[in-house]
Amino acid sequence: MDLSCSHQAWSRRRALTAATGLAAGALLPPAAVPGIASAAAQRTDLAAAAAFTNPVIWQDFADIDVIRVGDTFYASASTMHYSPGAPVLRSYDLVNWEVAGHSVPVLDFGAKYDLNGARGYVRGIWASSLAYRPSNRTFYWLGQIDFARTYVYTATAAEGPWNRLTTISTPYYDAGLLVDSDDTLYVAYGNTTISVAQLSPDGRTQVRTQQVFTTPSSVGTLEGSRFYKINGQYYIFLTRPANGQYILKSSRGPFGPYTMRQVLLDLRGPIPGGGVPHQGGLVQTQNGAWYYMAFVDAYPGGRMPALAPVTWTSDGWPVVQLVDGSWGTSYPSPAVPPPPRPVPPMTGVDTFDGSTLKPRWEWNHNPDNTKWSVGNGLTLRTATVTNDLYWARNTLTHRIQGPTSTATVQLDHSAMRDGDRAGLALLRDSSAWIGIRRDGGTARVVMVNGLTMDGSWNTTGIGTEVASTAVPGSRVWLRASADIRPGTARPATFSYSTDGTTFTRLGPAFLLGNDWRFFMGYRFALFNHATQALGGAVRVTRFELSTP
């Protein structure tokens, strides 16, 4: 999004045809509500704990739905055209998170998600819903694709495997799935006009749907539904993109009538230069305390999850707790049981030594699974003949760690063929890369920039080589360092090494674009594509993501 224009309430539906925070309303006097932790009790719990710092994840995980099952918290996020889609995040304290799996194993929604004659950029997995159904001990993921239909996937473990349960002809835009106390499944969805659907007991079909609310013109756009039943009341939690959060409440059932209250508007967020926290979910800890996990627009890096405690008014409305009138950069950590194990950081080394990719990785569109393998490194065989990286299959991506981080890869390029291009990119609608270019039997390390797409995600620039040098041997280390703090003209630099120790800068700084309309933030990307003929390969023996 354009962070200087955060008051414009663009919907994502309009944003795609053209593309798609949080301030507390006045702090209302908190009081105890049956079944809900009182503000005083929550503050006592929080005071006994250590502090955490926002954003709780400085990586791009947007449109969060967050739940707790037993002593474990899970969250789902948008991934657009990346595959597998809908990552499942796991935490034991709401602060330290890891990627555990994906709810959508493959984007089998049409050839464009295979880069087969068409492309799915800025389509695919948008805001969706994650829920758990105790009656059958099953996790549910629900989301609409391309405004055409809704897909439901299920798993008995959040980590997977996930399988498609059904396809529903109604596209539940920005849906929130509720498992009611009587085990009935309901879905809240819509943009400005909010509806509720009831699903069949097996979750496979729609029983009924009904409009329950029309957003007043004074508010504008509301979307991003999250659906809850708390203390016998039904709540639909809605975002006003990209600067507000509202909530609807019904005491007469899931189909309303609903009354609306502003929760937050134009709230200063916890990331300097970033946007207003919005569009996330509410979750309750084991001891009854409530939290709101939202995201902060923080381009060029993307949309970063932030956490804040919530209390409730005596008449049942949520209030986000502020620090000096803002969403706090720090709060006392949630009081939860000790975790069963440490949660590993989202940085570190991957040597691709297992039989599958670790769940941190996502492909740019669906991969050709016959053209890659892991075990003793990652082997990428050329899968596409093209001079356009945006059309190249089997480009493997990893989120950038903020506020600044560096990716270093060790690349064996001995099996490349003439015309092949392989390396490490900073991938978005404006991209650059460092890597190996093999022509005439000779390999050179090059830096290329000027890879661009327009607002309809058509390629407008295939890249220009701006620096190169000869590279001896068959191994090279490639490095990209990125500053993804919000703001204009954030720099990224590229360098290489022939020994893994001494790195030499190559090419000018690349300025990261911060236009919000691509939605996803910049990613590090490993690629290998042919420009003449298939048959070449590279092997990545080590990937390291590090912070200063």
C-alpha positions in Angstrom: 0.0 0.0 0.0 1.0 3.6 -0.3 1.8 4.3 3.3 1.4 8.1 2.7 -2.3 7.5 1.7 -3.4 5.1 4.4 -6.7 6.8 4.8 -7.9 5.7 1.4 -10.1 2.6 2.0 -9.3 0.7 -1.1 -10.8 -2.8 -1.4 -8.7 -5.6 -2.9 -11.4 -6.4 -5.3 -11.2 -2.9 -6.9 -7.4 -2.9 -6.6 -7.2 -6.0 -8.8 -9.3 -4.6 -11.5 -7.6 -1.2 -11.4 -5.7 -3.9 -6.8 -6.4 -4.0 -2.2 -4.8 -0.1 11.2 -5.5 0.2 14.0 -6.2 2.9 16.5 -8.2 2.4 19.6 -11.3 4.2 20.0 -11.2 5.9 23.3 -10.1 3.5 26.0 -13.4 2.5 27.4 -13.5 1.5 31.1 -12.5 -2.2 31.2 -14.5 -4.5 33.4 -15.1 -8.1 34.0 -17.4 -10.0 31.7 -18.4 -13.6 32.5 -16.1 -16.0 30.7 -13.7 -13.2 29.7 -10.6 -12.1 31.7 -11.0 -8.8 33.5 -8.6 -6.0 32.7 -7.2 -6.1 36.2 -6.7 -9.9 36.2 -5.1 -9.7 32.8 -2.7 -6.9 33.9 -1.7 -9.0 36.9 -0.9 -11.9 34.6 1.0 -9.8 32.2 3.0 -8.0 34.9 4.4 -11.3 36.0 5.8 -12.1 32.6 8.7 -10.9 30.6 8.3 -8.4 27.7 8.1 -9.0 24.0 8.8 -6.6 21.1 6.7 -5.9 18.1 6.6 -6.9 15.4 6.5 -10.4 16.8 7.4 -11.7 13.3 9.5 -9.4 11.1 8.6 -11.3 8.0 5.7 -11.1 5.6 2.7 -12.9 7.0 -0.5 -11.0 6.3 -4.3 -11.4 6.8 -3.7 -13.5 9.9 -6.2 -15.8 11.4 -5.0 -17.1 14.8 -6.4 -19.9 17.0 -5.4 -21.9 20.0 -5.8 -25.7 20.3 -4.8 -26.9 23.7 -1.5 -25.2 24.6 -0.5 -24.5 21.0 -1.3 -21.4 18.9 -1.7 -21.6 15.2 -2.0 -18.9 12.5 -2.6 -18.8 8.8 -1.6 -16.1 6.3 -2.0 -15.0 2.7 0.5 -16.1 0.1 -1.1 -15.1 -3.2 0.7 -16.9 -6.1 3.3 -18.7 -3.9 3.1 -22.5 -3.6 2.4 -24.3 -1.4 -0.1 -21.7 0.0 -1.6 -20.7 3.2 1.3 -21.3 5.7 0.4 -22.7 9.1 2.4 -20.9 11.8 2.9 -22.5 15.2 3.7 -21.0 18.6 3.4 -21.8 22.3 3.4 -18.2 23.5 2.1 -16.0 20.7 5.5 -14.4 20.4 7.9 -17.0 19.0 6.6 -18.5 15.8 7.7 -21.1 13.3 6.3 -22.2 10.0 4.9 -25.7 10.5 3.3 -26.5 7.2 0.8 -25.3 4.5 -2.9 -25.8 4.3 -3.0 -25.6 0.5 -0.4 -28.1 -0.8 -0.6 -27.0 -4.4 -2.4 -24.2 -6.2 -4.4 -26.5 -8.5 -6.8 -23.8 -9.5 -5.9 -23.4 -13.2 -2.9 -23.4 -15.6 -1.9 -19.9 -14.7 -0.7 -21.1 -11.3 1.7 -23.4 -13.2 3.0 -20.5 -15.4 1.5 -22.4 -18.3 0.3 -19.9 -20.8 -0.8 -17.5 -18.1 0.4 -16.2 -14.7 -1.2 -16.0 -11.3 0.6 -13.0 -9.8 -1.4 -11.3 -7.1 -4.1 -14.0 -7.3 -4.3 -17.2 -5.4 -4.4 -17.4 -1.6 -5.9 -14.2 -0.2 -7.3 -13.6 3.3 -8.7 -17.0 4.4 -9.7 -18.7 7.6 -8.2 -21.3 9.9 -10.4 -23.2 12.5 -10.4 -26.3 14.6 -13.4 -28.5 15.2 -13.2 -30.4 18.5 -16.0 -32.8 17.6 -13.8 -34.6 15.0 -10.4 -33.2 16.0 -9.9 -31.7 12.6 -8.4 -28.4 11.4 -10.2 -26.6 8.6 -8.9 -24.0 6.1 -11.4 -22.1 4.0 -10.7 -19.5 1.3 -12.0 -18.3 -2.0 -10.0 -18.3 -5.2 -10.3 -15.8 -8.1 -13.8 -14.6 -7.0 -15.1 -17.9 -8.5 -15.5 -20.5 -5.7 -14.5 -21.4 -2.2 -12.2 -24.3 -1.3 -12.1 -26.2 2.1 -9.1 -28.2 3.2 -8.8 -30.3 6.3 -6.1 -32.0 8.4 -6.0 -33.9 11.6 -2.8 -32.2 12.5 -2.1 -28.5 11.7 1.3 -29.5 10.3 -0.4 -31.7 7.7 -1.0 -33.5 5.5 -3.8 -31.3 4.3 -6.4 -32.6 1.8 -9.2 -30.8 -0.1 -12.6 -31.6 1.5 -14.9 -29.8 -0.9 -15.4 -27.0 -3.4 -18.3 -24.5 -2.8 -19.7 -22.5 -5.7 -20.2 -19.4 -3.5 -16.9 -17.3 -3.3 -16.7 -16.4 0.4 -14.6 -13.3 0.0 -12.2 -12.6 3.0 -13.9 -15.3 5.0 -14.0 -16.1 8.7 -15.0 -19.6 9.7 -16.8 -20.2 13.0 -17.3 -23.6 14.7 -20.2 -22.9 16.9 -20.7 -24.4 20.4 -23.3 -26.7 18.9 -20.7 -27.8 16.3 -22.5 -25.9 13.4 -20.2 -24.4 10.9 -20.8 -20.7 9.9 -18.8 -18.4 7.5 -18.8 -14.6 7.7 -17.7 -13.0 4.4 -17.9 -10.1 2.1 -16.7 -6.6 1.2 -18.8 -3.7 2.5 -21.9 -6.0 2.4 -21.3 -8.7 5.0 -23.0 -12.0 4.8 -23.2 -15.2 6.9 -23.4 -18.7 5.4 -24.3 -21.9 7.2 -22.5 -25.1 6.1 -23.8 -28.6 6.1 -22.8 -30.7 9.1 -20.0 -32.3 7.1 -18.8 -28.9 5.9 -19.1 -29.8 2.2 -22.0 -27.7 1.1 -23.8 -24.5 1.8 -27.1 -24.8 3.6 -28.1 -21.1 3.5 -26.6 -17.7 3.2 -27.9 -14.3 4.3 -26.8 -10.7 4.2 -26.4 -9.5 7.8 -24.9 -6.1 7.6 -24.3 -3.2 5.2 -21.4 -0.9 6.0 -22.4 2.7 6.5 -21.1 5.1 3.9 -19.5 7.1 6.7 -17.2 4.1 7.3 -16.6 3.1 3.7 -15.2 -0.4 3.1 -15.2 -3.2 5.6 -13.8 -6.7 4.8 -11.4 -9.3 6.3 -14.1 -11.1 8.4 -13.2 -13.1 11.5 -16.1 -14.8 13.2 -16.3 -15.6 16.9 -18.8 -16.7 19.6 -17.7 -15.3 22.9 -19.9 -15.5 26.1 -22.9 -16.3 24.0 -22.5 -13.3 21.7 -21.6 -13.5 18.0 -18.9 -11.2 16.7 -17.7 -10.4 13.2 -14.3 -8.7 13.4 -13.7 -6.5 10.3 -11.0 -4.3 8.9 -11.3 -1.0 7.2 -8.3 -1.1 4.8 -5.8 0.0 5.7 -6.3 2.1 8.8 -9.1 0.8 11.0 -10.8 -2.1 12.7 -14.5 -2.5 13.5 -16.6 -5.2 15.1 -20.2 -6.3 14.8 -22.0 -7.9 17.7 -25.2 -10.0 17.8 -27.0 -11.3 20.8 -29.7 -13.1 18.8 -27.7 -15.6 16.7 -25.2 -15.8 13.9 -27.6 -14.2 11.4 -28.0 -11.1 13.5 -29.2 -8.4 13.7 -25.7 -6.9 14.3 -24.7 -3.6 15.8 -21.3 -2.1 14.9 -18.6 -0.4 17.0 -15.3 1.1 16.0 -12.5 -0.7 17.7 -9.5 1.3 16.3 -8.8 3.9 13.7 -5.6 5.7 12.6 -3.6 4.2 15.4 0.2 4.7 15.3 1.9 1.4 14.8 5.0 -0.2 16.3 7.2 -0.1 13.2 8.7 3.4 12.4 7.5 4.5 9.0 5.0 1.6 8.9 1.2 1.6 8.7 -1.6 1.1 11.0 -2.0 -2.4 12.5 -5.2 -4.1 11.2 -6.8 -7.2 9.7 -5.9 -10.0 12.0 -7.6 -12.1 14.7 -8.5 -12.3 18.3 -7.3 -15.2 20.5 -7.6 -16.2 24.1 -4.8 -17.8 26.2 -5.3 -20.7 28.5 -5.8 -18.4 31.5 -8.5 -16.3 29.8 -6.4 -13.3 28.6 -7.2 -12.0 25.1 -4.8 -10.7 22.4 -5.2 -9.2 19.0 -2.7 -10.3 16.3 -2.7 -7.9 13.4 -0.4 -7.0 10.6 1.5 -3.8 9.8 2.0 -2.6 6.3 5.8 -2.2 6.2 6.9 -2.2 2.6 9.2 -3.1 0.9 9.3 -6.1 3.2 5.6 -6.8 3.3 3.1 -7.0 6.1 4.4 -7.9 9.5 2.5 -9.4 12.4 2.1 -7.4 15.6 0.5 -8.4 18.9 -1.4 -6.4 21.6 -3.4 -7.4 24.6 -7.2 -6.8 24.6 -9.6 -6.2 27.4 -13.4 -6.1 27.3 -16.0 -3.6 28.4 -18.8 -4.5 30.7 -21.2 -4.7 27.8 -19.0 -7.0 25.8 -16.8 -4.9 23.4 -13.1 -5.4 22.9 -10.6 -2.7 23.7 -7.0 -2.9 22.4 -4.6 -1.8 25.2 -2.3 1.0 24.1 1.1 2.4 25.1 1.3 6.2 25.1 -1.6 6.3 22.7 -0.1 3.8 20.2 0.1 0.1 19.5 3.0 -0.7 21.8 6.4 -1.6 20.5 6.6 -3.7 23.7 4.2 -5.4 26.1 4.5 -7.9 28.9 4.6 -11.4 27.4 1.5 -13.5 27.6 1.4 -15.7 30.7 1.3 -19.2 29.3 2.6 -22.6 30.3 6.3 -23.3 29.5 6.7 -24.4 25.9 7.4 -28.1 25.3 10.5 -27.2 23.3 12.3 -24.1 22.1 11.0 -22.6 18.9 13.8 -22.2 16.4 14.4 -18.8 14.9 13.3 -18.0 11.4 16.9 -17.3 10.5 19.8 -19.7 10.2 21.3 -22.3 7.8 19.6 -24.8 5.5 21.7 -27.4 3.7 18.7 -29.1 2.1 19.7 -32.4 3.7 16.2 -33.9 4.2 13.8 -35.6 1.9 11.5 -32.6 1.6 11.9 -28.8 1.6 11.5 -27.1 5.0 8.1 -25.3 5.3 9.8 -21.9 5.2 10.2 -22.3 1.5 7.6 -21.4 -1.1 7.8 -21.6 -4.9 6.9 -18.7 -7.2 3.8 -20.5 -8.7 3.6 -24.3 -8.7 6.9 -26.0 -9.5 7.6 -28.7 -12.0 8.3 -31.4 -9.5 10.3 -33.4 -12.0 12.9 -30.7 -12.2 14.1 -30.3 -8.6 15.2 -32.5 -5.7 16.7 -32.2 -2.2 19.1 -34.3 -0.2 22.8 -33.4 -0.3 21.8 -29.9 -1.3 19.0 -28.5 -3.5 19.3 -29.4 -7.2 17.5 -27.1 -9.6 17.3 -28.4 -13.2 16.2 -25.9 -15.8 12.4 -26.2 -16.1 11.7 -23.3 -18.5 13.2 -21.8 -21.6 12.7 -18.1 -21.3 14.6 -14.8 -21.0 12.1 -13.6 -18.4 12.6 -14.6 -14.8 8.9 -13.8 -14.1 8.0 -16.7 -16.5 10.6 -19.1 -15.1 9.3 -22.1 -13.2 11.0 -23.5 -10.1 12.0 -20.3 -8.6 12.2 -21.0 -4.9 11.6 -18.1 -2.4 12.3 -17.3 1.2 10.9 -14.4 3.2 13.3 -11.6 4.1 14.0 -11.1 7.9 13.6 -7.5 9.0 14.6 -4.9 9.6 17.8 -5.9 7.7 19.2 -9.3 6.7 21.5 -11.1 4.4 21.1 -14.3 2.4 24.2 -16.2 1.4 24.1 -19.3 -0.9 26.8 -21.7 -2.0 26.2 -22.7 -5.6 27.7 -25.4 -7.7 27.3 -24.4 -11.3 29.4 -27.1 -13.0 26.3 -28.7 -14.7 25.0 -25.4 -16.2 24.7 -25.3 -20.0 25.1 -22.5 -22.5 22.3 -20.0 -22.2 21.5 -20.9 -18.6 21.0 -18.2 -15.9 21.1 -19.2 -12.2 21.5 -17.3 -9.0 20.0 -15.3 -6.1 17.3 -12.7 -6.7 15.5 -10.1 -4.7 12.0 -10.9 -6.2 9.0 -8.7 -6.5 7.4 -6.6 -9.3 10.8 -4.8 -9.5 13.6 -7.2 -9.1 17.4 -7.7 -9.4 19.7 -10.6 -9.1 23.3 -11.8 -8.8 24.3 -15.1 -10.3 26.0 -17.1 -13.0 25.5 -16.5 -16.7 26.9 -19.2 -18.9 27.5 -18.4 -22.6 30.0 -19.9 -25.1 31.3 -22.4 -22.6 32.2 -19.6 -20.1 30.7 -18.8 -16.8 30.6 -15.3 -15.5 29.1 -13.9 -12.2 26.8 -11.0 -13.1 24.6 -8.5 -11.4 21.3 -7.8 -13.3 18.6 -5.2 -12.5 15.7 -3.7 -14.3 13.4 -6.7 -14.1 10.0 -5.0 -13.9 6.2 -5.6 -14.1 3.4 -3.2 -14.6 0.3 -2.8 -12.5 -1.4 -5.7 -14.4 1.6 -7.9 -13.6 2.8 -8.1 -17.2 6.6 -8.0 -17.7 7.9 -4.6 -18.8 11.6 -5.3 -18.3 13.6 -8.5 -18.5 16.7 -7.1 -16.9 20.0 -5.4 -17.8 23.4 -6.7 -16.9 25.1 -3.9 -15.0 28.2 -5.6 -13.7 30.1 -8.8 -14.3 33.4 -10.6 -13.7 35.0 -13.9 -14.5 34.6 -16.7 -12.0 37.1 -19.5 -11.7 36.1 -23.0 -10.7 32.7 -24.5 -10.4 31.6 -23.1 -7.0 30.6 -19.6 -6.1 29.1 -18.0 -3.0 26.4 -15.4 -3.8 25.1 -12.9 -1.3 22.2 -10.4 -1.1 21.7 -7.9 1.7 18.4 -6.1 2.0 17.1 -3.2 4.2 13.4 -3.7 4.4 12.5 -1.0 6.9 9.5 1.0 5.6 10.3 4.0 3.5 11.5 5.0 0.1 14.6 3.9 -1.7 15.7 1.2 0.7 19.0 -0.2 -0.6 20.0 -3.8 -1.3 23.5 -4.9 -2.3 24.9 -7.9 -4.0 28.3 -9.6 -3.6 30.1 -12.8 -4.4 33.0 -14.9 -3.1 35.1 -17.7 -4.5 36.1 -19.1 -1.1 33.1 -18.4 1.1 35.1 -16.0 3.3 36.0 -12.9 1.3 33.1 -11.3 -0.5 33.4 -8.7 -3.3 30.6 -6.2 -4.0 29.2 -6.4 -7.5 27.2 -3.8 -9.2 25.3 -0.7 -7.8 22.9 -0.7 -5.0 19.4 -1.9 -5.9 16.6 0.3 -4.6 13.7 -1.8 -3.3 10.3 -0.6 -4.4 7.6 0.0 -1.7 4.4 0.1 -3.8 1.7 -1.9 -1.8 -0.3 -3.1 -4.8 1.8 -6.3 -5.3 0.8 -7.1 -1.7 3.6 -9.6 -1.0 6.9 -8.1 0.1 10.3 -8.7 -1.4 11.7 -12.2 -1.1 15.1 -13.9 -1.6 14.8 -16.3 -4.5 16.9 -19.1 -5.9 16.5 -19.7 -9.6 17.9 -21.6 -12.6 16.3 -21.2 -16.0 17.4 -21.7 -19.6 17.3 -19.3 -22.4 18.3 -21.8 -25.1 17.5 -25.4 -24.2 16.7 -27.5 -21.1 19.2 -29.9 -19.6 21.3 -27.8 -17.3 21.3 -27.9 -13.5 22.8 -26.2 -10.4 23.1 -27.4 -6.9 22.7 -25.2 -3.9 24.6 -26.8 -1.0 23.9 -24.2 1.6 21.6 -21.3 2.3 22.0 -19.0 5.2 19.7 -16.2 6.4 21.4 -13.9 8.9 20.8 -10.6 10.6 23.4 -8.1 11.8 
